[in-house]
């Protein structure tokens, strides 16, 4: 048996014997999905009332409501309270309010009451889905989430929360397993002196790296696809599953896995102390997952944060997956993301191969 | 660069963050011999071996292994196949099974010795996971990984530490076989007399530098003293006087007092003066005999500085 295969086999078997690693790779994301769906994905008892405020005789609103009824016919516990309103009067907002002005030049807005219960967000995403399906020019729309009317914030791009969340969680799985399951593992091994033995074995560094990266790569890709399948089964993502979709997802997830594994490898290339690598992993993980539109809408962040976040491959990865699953995007459509991830992968791997050390010295 | 040596260290300097500096110069390990490295804890034995193995950052180094400059030796896979090392720390992933370690060894070196397999009784460990093994059992795996390919050069760091008596004896027998029959060169850090018994040469290290390097015989006869006398003073009120009079015994190489006991090392001819001292002070408890490996270790960890 070749050395590469033997190393990979040993690592794979060890991984499946590690209950801690199994929990964080396989069970934790599922628990997180269930938790977030309970918090944001359902109404938690009682219907969400969506206030539709229509100014005057408004054909625009009529079309909007027709589409809304069509799109949301399978949604539970959404009640539409349609009222006429005067555009010039002071109208008190309550719950979720969709305001449809008569004037085409004025933006249609979706407003959410301050201190609204979490379950109210369940109604936001169907509304956005309506907007998305109507192919309305987003420049003509406001989505205001829990903030004053003048500050416009885009949240999501027209998905149910579950649909929005699941690709984000796949991104989270890739980065968390890479940083906490791979990066820290490598540093732990170095810190306790295991790599001294590898330095003395007749074995090139790249074989070790290739074996361990390929093991984690297989774990990540298989689990991501499995997670997608389970999530779709339980929460109904609404995608049309065919070979083309699976193929596109496989390309995206594979490249994503390689990107985050190469990043983890680079971080762990020389660090000796487990505490230091855990700190760096946390410093990277939390801001990246919060700002990358994974499970918290990016809309409320300042522009410079969004710009930085979008240069990091995590957010573009999740966005590309949403586009593939829900908008039938082709690989060409997500070429920016694929290119960005390829650049990160190449740079990180090249730097890792140069910098990686078995021991401190 | 001499072909007589498997390891040749002309110069080796390294320093630590706290300012401690180690200098090892002119240390040559003879091919086909078992060389023991002795010295007190913290003297630099492990540091020296790890430095030779390329595991330490060196300030200055002129080192050859098997005739190849050290850096080139560790860059080349084929070179490393002639090396087997058992390090002080057992550091393999705890979730691996012993059978998988053996398979990894096979993939690394392409050959495995049944003799090593049997000597270390690997059969009884095969299906166990490393995290379920005792310290001694882990040490056997460590030793198997170092020895199973019958390497030309072996480095060992306290190899029988944690082994039971039976397994330690089997290991000693195996090392002798590797040296005598396979012409394997063994460099072994040791604190155990039975390990030192099989060493052809001994290097003592103290304070980060070599103090002596000689054959075991020379160590016993010329450096330590071939004979060892002991006086058990007990609560004798003349203890200080007796110790002072030991200085006057002819052919004594060194002596020291530890607790209520005086140890005296020297040539056989010191026996006359020693017995006279015993008679003069009417001492009841004493011994006189040949020095052995335990004495070498005792002296090396205390006074060879």
Interface residues (C-beta under 8 A of the other chain):
Chain A: X1 X2 X3 X5 X6 X7 X9 X10 X13 X14 X17 X18 X189 X192 X193 X194 X196 X197 X199 X200 X201 X202 X203 X204 X359 X360 X361
Chain B: X50 X53 X54 X55 X56 X57 X74 X77 X78 X80 X81 X83 X85 X87 X89 X91 X92 X93 X95 X96 X97 X100 X103 X104 X106 X107 X108 X109 X129 X145
